[in-house]
Amino acid sequence: MEKSIETIWKEGFLKNEALVAPKLNDLYNQKSIHIVDKFRRMYKINITAVLIFSIIVLPLSYFTNMPYMGIPMSILFSVVVFFSIKFKNKLDRIETSNNSYLYLSSFNNWVKEMVTFNTKMSRYLYPFVFLSMVMGFWFGSFGGDIPGEVFVNSLLENYPNMYLVFGIPLLMIAGAIFMITILAFFGGRIGNWDINLVYGGIIRKLDRMMSEMEDLRASS
């Protein structure tokens, strides 16, 4: 009795030495390589985009008179690029295997590690971005009047009894702390949303293939 396509595929996929269905085996090997290569290209483009932003934010902040925002933002995104390159190097070290399952398993573990790290980093990244923007608007350009102090002085004219802490209205400090807390709490979710927006399609396809492979291995 002839073997079904499913049986042939199981034997050809699950056993590297199997010669039952080399064409089908090669097909799924190519699918695995295609997913990883597509993700690698998109990840490289994303790193390049962040690197470009970390460079152009400096002259951009100078021309908009907000260097106190541009300098910390440039440093922040340079750090993001540094860790992204480290993860890219790990991805590049994943060896192409004749066994599609092992190859995709290695890639899947890398994705989980990258997402976990991104979640943790996002809890600090977004509050830092917020503080950088506040510093940019508060201190303005190098030299001259400080916009934040000018703003506070104008408030004091209307509210002379306003309570200040180090020359800053207590209400503004409380609002800043509240925003930082919110961004730190939801930072991981925002980071995951960002990853899903860029790589969601590939990750979902990876999950489907891994699920199919696990089912086939369990039923073999």
Backbone as CSV, one residue per row, in Angstrom:
resi,resn,N_x,N_y,N_z,CA_x,CA_y,CA_z,C_x,C_y,C_z
1,MET,0.833,-1.196,0.000,0.000,0.000,0.000,0.870,1.249,0.000
2,GLU,0.598,2.183,-0.885,1.424,3.370,-0.983,1.268,4.234,0.254
3,LYS,2.362,4.865,0.621,2.341,5.744,1.781,1.660,7.053,1.437
4,SER,0.973,7.616,2.419,0.337,8.913,2.215,1.403,10.001,2.174
5,ILE,1.007,11.162,1.629,1.937,12.292,1.566,2.363,12.701,2.971
6,GLU,1.403,12.656,3.918,1.724,13.043,5.295,2.776,12.126,5.898
7,THR,2.632,10.824,5.661,3.596,9.861,6.192,4.966,10.077,5.571
8,ILE,4.976,10.276,4.253,6.243,10.526,3.554,6.911,11.771,4.114
9,TRP,6.097,12.816,4.328,6.648,14.085,4.829,7.240,13.903,6.219
10,LYS,6.521,13.148,7.089,7.014,12.912,8.444,8.379,12.222,8.403
11,GLU,8.469,11.179,7.590,9.713,10.427,7.542,10.844,11.262,6.957
12,GLY,10.524,12.018,5.931,11.547,12.833,5.287,11.967,14.005,6.133
13,PHE,11.064,14.528,6.951,11.368,15.707,7.754,12.042,15.351,9.066
14,LEU,11.534,14.296,9.706,12.002,13.983,11.045,13.342,13.268,11.056
15,LYS,13.748,12.679,9.946,14.997,11.932,9.916,15.918,12.559,8.876
16,ASN,17.060,13.027,9.363,18.009,13.651,8.445,18.506,12.669,7.394
17,GLU,18.616,11.376,7.823,19.193,10.393,6.913,18.145,9.779,5.996
18,ALA,16.890,10.162,6.177,15.828,9.540,5.391,15.922,9.947,3.929
19,LEU,15.706,8.999,3.051,15.720,9.271,1.617,14.334,9.090,1.034
20,VAL,13.328,9.019,1.903,11.977,8.745,1.450,11.437,9.885,0.621
21,ALA,11.666,11.103,1.094,11.107,12.257,0.385,12.098,13.416,0.407
22,PRO,13.223,13.273,-0.275,14.240,14.334,-0.238,13.744,15.665,-0.780
23,LYS,12.859,15.632,-1.762,12.364,16.896,-2.321,11.488,17.638,-1.312
24,LEU,10.610,16.872,-0.627,9.781,17.508,0.393,10.632,18.004,1.548
25,ASN,11.622,17.207,1.917,12.513,17.593,3.002,13.236,18.896,2.657
26,ASP,13.715,18.977,1.427,14.417,20.169,0.980,13.478,21.371,0.934
27,LEU,12.219,21.128,0.563,11.240,22.214,0.504,11.078,22.872,1.865
28,TYR,10.930,22.053,2.915,10.737,22.617,4.239,12.024,23.203,4.807
29,ASN,13.152,22.668,4.387,14.412,23.298,4.763,14.491,24.703,4.184
30,GLN,14.088,24.838,2.929,14.111,26.146,2.271,13.124,27.109,2.912
31,LYS,11.964,26.588,3.336,10.988,27.439,4.024,11.576,27.983,5.322
32,SER,12.276,27.125,6.044,12.886,27.544,7.304,13.933,28.624,7.066
33,ILE,14.776,28.392,6.071,15.818,29.363,5.752,15.196,30.677,5.307
34,HIS,14.108,30.601,4.550,13.444,31.803,4.045,12.930,32.667,5.197
35,ILE,12.309,32.046,6.204,11.781,32.792,7.343,12.903,33.511,8.074
36,VAL,13.983,32.781,8.351,15.103,33.371,9.089,15.757,34.483,8.273
37,ASP,15.970,34.248,6.997,16.611,35.265,6.153,15.756,36.517,6.041
38,LYS,14.448,36.358,5.942,13.556,37.512,5.864,13.605,38.319,7.151
39,PHE,13.590,37.613,8.278,13.676,38.303,9.560,15.017,39.007,9.684
40,ARG,16.101,38.344,9.254,17.438,38.932,9.343,17.523,40.223,8.535
41,ARG,16.925,40.236,7.342,16.943,41.445,6.502,16.171,42.579,7.181
42,MET,15.000,42.258,7.717,14.191,43.281,8.376,14.879,43.794,9.636
43,TYR,15.526,42.909,10.367,16.224,43.303,11.590,17.394,44.224,11.257
44,LYS,18.090,43.932,10.175,19.208,44.771,9.748,18.717,46.152,9.335
45,ILE,17.604,46.208,8.615,17.022,47.492,8.203,16.620,48.304,9.426
46,ASN,16.047,47.636,10.418,15.621,48.317,11.635,16.819,48.897,12.386
47,ILE,17.904,48.131,12.483,19.116,48.616,13.144,19.665,49.839,12.419
48,THR,19.688,49.758,11.090,20.192,50.880,10.292,19.351,52.130,10.507
49,ALA,18.025,51.959,10.566,17.129,53.100,10.767,17.369,53.755,12.127
50,VAL,17.529,52.937,13.169,17.779,53.479,14.510,19.133,54.178,14.555
51,LEU,20.132,53.594,13.888,21.459,54.208,13.839,21.414,55.565,13.155
52,ILE,20.709,55.643,12.038,20.578,56.914,11.319,19.899,57.959,12.203
53,PHE,18.850,57.536,12.912,18.147,58.464,13.798,19.060,58.963,14.915
54,SER,19.864,58.053,15.488,20.760,58.451,16.576,21.797,59.464,16.107
55,ILE,22.077,59.490,14.807,23.046,60.433,14.252,22.388,61.760,13.907
56,ILE,21.259,61.708,13.203,20.639,62.955,12.734,19.927,63.709,13.844
57,VAL,19.632,63.044,14.979,18.931,63.738,16.057,19.805,64.830,16.662
58,LEU,21.129,64.695,16.569,22.028,65.711,17.119,21.926,67.042,16.352
59,PRO,22.190,67.064,15.026,22.028,68.337,14.302,20.587,68.829,14.293
60,LEU,19.626,67.892,14.290,18.219,68.287,14.292,17.868,69.026,15.587
61,SER,18.353,68.505,16.697,18.065,69.153,17.983,18.788,70.490,18.101
62,TYR,19.926,70.618,17.440,20.661,71.889,17.468,19.883,72.968,16.728
63,PHE,19.367,72.619,15.554,18.637,73.595,14.750,17.267,73.924,15.355
64,THR,16.748,73.050,16.188,15.463,73.322,16.855,15.670,73.862,18.265
65,ASN,16.936,74.176,18.602,17.279,74.752,19.909,16.916,73.840,21.078
66,MET,17.092,72.527,20.893,16.827,71.586,21.985,17.958,70.561,22.103
67,PRO,19.205,71.031,22.265,20.327,70.083,22.369,20.262,69.201,23.607
68,TYR,19.608,69.697,24.681,19.502,68.889,25.894,18.581,67.692,25.685
69,MET,17.807,67.721,24.630,17.027,66.554,24.243,17.822,65.686,23.283
70,GLY,18.481,66.308,22.314,19.164,65.563,21.275,20.332,64.735,21.761
71,ILE,21.126,65.286,22.685,22.310,64.563,23.160,21.933,63.281,23.909
72,PRO,21.059,63.340,24.920,20.693,62.078,25.594,19.944,61.109,24.684
73,MET,19.133,61.644,23.749,18.428,60.760,22.815,19.420,60.041,21.914
74,SER,20.446,60.760,21.462,21.461,60.145,20.603,22.209,59.048,21.346
75,ILE,22.551,59.325,22.612,23.242,58.323,23.425,22.349,57.107,23.640
76,LEU,21.076,57.371,23.949,20.133,56.281,24.197,20.020,55.355,22.999
77,PHE,19.786,55.913,21.824,19.578,55.072,20.651,20.879,54.451,20.146
78,SER,22.008,55.046,20.500,23.290,54.397,20.209,23.436,53.133,21.049
79,VAL,22.967,53.199,22.305,22.975,52.013,23.169,22.038,50.939,22.610
80,VAL,20.871,51.369,22.109,19.930,50.439,21.488,20.580,49.740,20.297
81,VAL,21.289,50.510,19.474,21.980,49.943,18.313,23.039,48.946,18.762
82,PHE,23.772,49.278,19.816,24.833,48.399,20.329,24.276,47.023,20.695
83,PHE,23.198,47.010,21.482,22.620,45.728,21.892,21.949,45.014,20.715
84,SER,21.378,45.785,19.794,20.755,45.173,18.614,21.790,44.471,17.749
85,ILE,22.978,45.074,17.623,24.053,44.446,16.853,24.514,43.161,17.531
86,LYS,24.565,43.175,18.871,24.940,41.957,19.591,23.954,40.834,19.307
87,PHE,22.659,41.167,19.289,21.649,40.155,18.973,21.742,39.731,17.507
88,LYS,22.056,40.660,16.631,22.216,40.321,15.211,23.363,39.336,15.029
89,ASN,24.450,39.539,15.741,25.584,38.623,15.648,25.209,37.227,16.120
90,LYS,24.384,37.157,17.178,23.903,35.851,17.636,23.043,35.187,16.572
91,LEU,22.216,35.989,15.912,21.355,35.454,14.861,22.192,34.938,13.696
92,ASP,23.236,35.659,13.347,24.091,35.253,12.229,24.848,33.960,12.528
93,ARG,25.017,33.658,13.814,25.755,32.443,14.181,24.885,31.190,14.175
94,ILE,23.585,31.363,13.960,22.717,30.184,13.853,23.058,29.455,12.560
95,GLU,23.464,28.220,12.676,23.920,27.467,11.517,22.749,26.853,10.761
96,THR,22.833,26.928,9.438,21.841,26.267,8.589,21.995,24.764,8.735
97,SER,20.916,24.112,9.072,20.966,22.674,9.319,20.088,21.941,8.322
98,ASN,20.433,20.679,8.072,19.584,19.852,7.216,18.277,19.506,7.933
99,ASN,18.265,19.706,9.226,17.079,19.425,10.017,16.338,20.740,10.251
100,SER,15.206,20.899,9.577,14.437,22.139,9.666,13.983,22.422,11.082
101,TYR,13.632,21.386,11.814,13.129,21.571,13.167,14.206,22.160,14.072
102,LEU,15.415,21.632,14.015,16.495,22.143,14.855,16.855,23.575,14.470
103,TYR,16.831,23.839,13.171,17.164,25.180,12.688,16.147,26.203,13.185
104,LEU,14.861,25.887,13.022,13.823,26.808,13.465,13.744,26.883,14.984
105,SER,14.073,25.800,15.673,14.076,25.829,17.129,15.126,26.810,17.642
106,SER,16.294,26.785,17.020,17.357,27.720,17.405,16.925,29.159,17.144
107,PHE,16.292,29.371,16.006,15.821,30.710,15.663,14.700,31.140,16.609
108,ASN,13.802,30.222,16.934,12.695,30.530,17.834,13.202,30.914,19.224
109,ASN,14.227,30.214,19.700,14.831,30.553,20.994,15.467,31.941,20.944
110,TRP,16.090,32.263,19.815,16.691,33.587,19.654,15.612,34.668,19.692
111,VAL,14.502,34.433,19.014,13.407,35.402,18.990,12.878,35.639,20.404
112,LYS,12.685,34.564,21.161,12.179,34.702,22.528,13.156,35.486,23.398
113,GLU,14.436,35.212,23.237,15.450,35.940,24.003,15.451,37.419,23.643
114,MET,15.338,37.708,22.335,15.321,39.089,21.874,14.095,39.837,22.384
115,VAL,12.929,39.190,22.337,11.690,39.818,22.798,11.744,40.072,24.306
116,THR,12.264,39.110,25.070,12.390,39.272,26.519,13.299,40.446,26.861
117,PHE,14.430,40.542,26.167,15.359,41.649,26.409,14.722,42.977,26.027
118,ASN,14.019,42.997,24.897,13.364,44.225,24.446,12.310,44.684,25.456
119,THR,11.592,43.722,26.037,10.573,44.055,27.036,11.199,44.725,28.249
120,LYS,12.308,44.151,28.725,12.983,44.727,29.883,13.558,46.110,29.555
121,MET,14.190,46.238,28.395,14.810,47.505,28.023,13.768,48.596,27.805
122,SER,12.595,48.222,27.294,11.549,49.209,27.011,11.030,49.872,28.272
123,ARG,11.133,49.179,29.400,10.683,49.759,30.672,11.552,50.951,31.074
124,TYR,12.774,50.982,30.564,13.672,52.111,30.832,13.741,53.073,29.647
125,LEU,13.581,52.539,28.449,13.730,53.354,27.244,12.692,54.466,27.164
126,TYR,11.425,54.129,27.333,10.376,55.129,27.160,10.386,56.205,28.245
127,PRO,10.619,55.859,29.520,10.777,56.932,30.515,11.967,57.836,30.199
128,PHE,13.055,57.252,29.680,14.233,58.045,29.343,13.925,58.993,28.186
129,VAL,13.182,58.518,27.197,12.779,59.377,26.082,11.935,60.538,26.591
130,PHE,11.020,60.248,27.506,10.172,61.302,28.077,11.022,62.339,28.808
131,LEU,11.965,61.887,29.639,12.820,62.816,30.368,13.672,63.646,29.411
132,SER,14.148,63.032,28.336,14.950,63.762,27.347,14.131,64.872,26.698
133,MET,12.878,64.578,26.386,12.011,65.591,25.779,11.730,66.727,26.763
134,VAL,11.507,66.381,28.029,11.270,67.407,29.049,12.502,68.295,29.196
135,MET,13.682,67.663,29.226,14.922,68.440,29.336,15.103,69.355,28.138
136,GLY,14.739,68.850,26.947,14.870,69.666,25.744,14.012,70.911,25.797
137,PHE,12.767,70.754,26.230,11.866,71.900,26.308,12.203,72.803,27.503
138,TRP,12.696,72.214,28.591,12.944,72.995,29.798,14.203,73.860,29.675
139,PHE,15.315,73.259,29.222,16.583,73.969,29.178,16.826,74.710,27.858
140,GLY,16.142,74.270,26.795,16.290,74.954,25.517,17.689,74.836,24.941
141,SER,18.189,75.894,24.319,19.494,75.878,23.672,20.600,76.175,24.680
142,PHE,21.842,76.017,24.258,22.983,76.336,25.109,23.068,77.853,25.298
143,GLY,23.231,78.296,26.541,23.351,79.725,26.810,22.013,80.440,26.734
144,GLY,21.990,81.688,27.178,20.768,82.473,27.105,19.772,82.084,28.183
145,ASP,18.556,82.558,28.025,17.507,82.271,28.996,17.100,80.799,28.947
146,ILE,16.743,80.294,30.112,16.255,78.914,30.215,14.738,78.936,30.104
147,PRO,14.168,78.341,29.060,12.702,78.387,28.852,11.899,77.922,30.051
148,GLY,12.391,76.913,30.770,11.672,76.413,31.934,11.554,77.459,33.024
149,GLU,12.641,78.178,33.250,12.622,79.217,34.277,11.717,80.369,33.864
150,VAL,11.748,80.717,32.586,10.867,81.767,32.083,9.410,81.364,32.282
151,PHE,9.117,80.102,32.029,7.749,79.594,32.189,7.321,79.644,33.650
152,VAL,8.211,79.244,34.556,7.889,79.252,35.985,7.669,80.677,36.479
153,ASN,8.505,81.615,36.032,8.357,83.013,36.446,7.015,83.588,36.002
154,SER,6.586,83.178,34.796,5.283,83.648,34.324,4.149,83.054,35.160
155,LEU,4.328,81.812,35.608,3.319,81.193,36.468,3.265,81.876,37.835
156,LEU,4.438,82.261,38.349,4.496,82.887,39.660,3.816,84.253,39.668
157,GLU,3.785,84.888,38.516,3.097,86.172,38.448,1.602,86.009,38.699
158,ASN,1.059,84.901,38.246,-0.374,84.634,38.436,-0.663,83.827,39.704
159,TYR,0.325,82.998,40.090,0.133,82.163,41.289,1.358,82.316,42.200
160,PRO,1.463,83.452,42.882,2.653,83.732,43.692,2.856,82.760,44.857
161,ASN,1.807,82.098,45.286,1.920,81.167,46.416,2.197,79.724,45.971
162,MET,2.485,79.564,44.707,2.732,78.214,44.171,3.974,77.619,44.846
163,TYR,3.857,76.368,45.290,4.954,75.711,46.004,5.984,75.179,45.012
164,LEU,7.263,75.507,45.247,8.352,75.104,44.358,9.298,74.160,45.075
165,VAL,9.885,73.256,44.328,10.930,72.357,44.812,12.116,72.494,43.861
166,PHE,13.199,73.058,44.357,14.366,73.354,43.524,13.987,74.218,42.312
167,GLY,13.079,75.140,42.541,12.669,76.076,41.504,11.680,75.516,40.506
168,ILE,11.166,74.334,40.780,10.204,73.695,39.875,8.891,73.499,40.620
169,PRO,7.763,73.848,40.005,6.467,73.651,40.674,6.257,72.201,41.092
170,LEU,5.815,72.018,42.330,5.601,70.669,42.858,4.618,69.883,42.002
171,LEU,3.610,70.568,41.476,2.610,69.895,40.651,3.237,69.330,39.378
172,MET,4.193,70.071,38.800,4.874,69.596,37.588,5.752,68.388,37.900
173,ILE,6.405,68.423,39.066,7.234,67.282,39.469,6.372,66.042,39.661
174,ALA,5.222,66.235,40.320,4.303,65.107,40.536,3.799,64.554,39.205
175,GLY,3.496,65.456,38.259,3.037,65.017,36.945,4.111,64.245,36.195
176,ALA,5.371,64.715,36.307,6.479,64.031,35.637,6.692,62.634,36.229
177,ILE,6.634,62.546,37.570,6.796,61.245,38.226,5.680,60.294,37.809
178,PHE,4.472,60.830,37.707,3.329,60.009,37.288,3.546,59.468,35.871
179,MET,3.994,60.333,34.953,4.232,59.902,33.573,5.346,58.865,33.492
180,ILE,6.412,59.089,34.257,7.529,58.130,34.261,7.058,56.776,34.773
181,THR,6.254,56.797,35.809,5.725,55.547,36.380,4.846,54.808,35.368
182,ILE,3.983,55.559,34.700,3.098,54.953,33.703,3.912,54.353,32.553
183,LEU,4.903,55.113,32.058,5.716,54.630,30.941,6.553,53.425,31.343
184,ALA,7.048,53.420,32.586,7.828,52.274,33.053,6.945,51.037,33.187
185,PHE,5.700,51.253,33.649,4.775,50.131,33.847,4.326,49.539,32.514
186,PHE,4.000,50.418,31.566,3.504,49.949,30.270,4.607,49.855,29.210
187,GLY,5.845,50.182,29.585,6.934,50.175,28.612,7.135,48.845,27.912
188,GLY,7.040,47.760,28.699,7.209,46.433,28.114,6.132,46.121,27.093
189,ARG,4.897,46.515,27.404,3.790,46.264,26.471,3.958,47.106,25.198
190,ILE,4.409,48.340,25.386,4.646,49.200,24.217,5.748,48.609,23.343
191,GLY,6.805,48.108,24.000,7.901,47.490,23.255,7.443,46.260,22.491
192,ASN,6.608,45.424,23.126,6.083,44.236,22.448,5.166,44.619,21.288
193,TRP,4.385,45.687,21.480,3.532,46.170,20.399,4.386,46.625,19.218
194,ASP,5.495,47.270,19.510,6.407,47.743,18.467,7.006,46.569,17.697
195,ILE,7.415,45.537,18.428,7.975,44.345,17.778,6.920,43.659,16.929
196,ASN,5.716,43.547,17.462,4.636,42.893,16.722,4.273,43.677,15.464
197,LEU,4.363,45.002,15.545,4.062,45.833,14.390,5.044,45.586,13.256
198,VAL,6.307,45.396,13.597,7.350,45.233,12.579,7.524,43.769,12.175
199,TYR,7.580,42.868,13.165,7.918,41.467,12.892,6.769,40.498,13.139
200,GLY,5.587,41.038,13.458,4.476,40.168,13.837,4.141,39.095,12.828
201,GLY,4.130,39.453,11.539,3.785,38.484,10.500,4.741,37.308,10.469
202,ILE,6.037,37.592,10.563,7.042,36.524,10.537,6.955,35.672,11.801
203,ILE,6.768,36.324,12.954,6.705,35.575,14.212,5.491,34.653,14.233
204,ARG,4.360,35.138,13.713,3.164,34.277,13.663,3.385,33.095,12.720
205,LYS,4.034,33.332,11.605,4.337,32.240,10.674,5.292,31.237,11.322
206,LEU,6.264,31.748,12.069,7.194,30.879,12.791,6.454,30.024,13.812
207,ASP,5.545,30.642,14.559,4.774,29.896,15.565,3.955,28.776,14.922
208,ARG,3.356,29.078,13.752,2.557,28.049,13.068,3.433,26.886,12.623
209,MET,4.582,27.182,12.054,5.469,26.116,11.596,5.991,25.290,12.758
210,MET,6.351,25.959,13.866,6.833,25.227,15.029,5.742,24.336,15.597
211,SER,4.500,24.839,15.610,3.384,24.046,16.118,3.155,22.817,15.251
212,GLU,3.205,23.003,13.938,3.028,21.872,13.025,4.131,20.836,13.222
213,MET,5.365,21.306,13.370,6.490,20.386,13.544,6.389,19.620,14.859
214,GLU,5.969,20.333,15.923,5.807,19.655,17.212,4.725,18.589,17.124
215,ASP,3.623,18.889,16.427,2.553,17.914,16.273,3.022,16.689,15.489
216,LEU,3.799,16.938,14.441,4.299,15.830,13.632,5.278,14.962,14.405
217,ARG,6.122,15.611,15.215,7.084,14.849,16.013,6.352,14.028,17.086
218,ALA,5.290,14.616,17.643,4.542,13.910,18.685,3.771,12.724,18.134
219,SER,3.315,12.849,16.881,2.505,11.778,16.298,3.330,10.754,15.550
220,SER,4.629,10.990,15.442,5.471,10.041,14.697,5.839,8.836,15.572
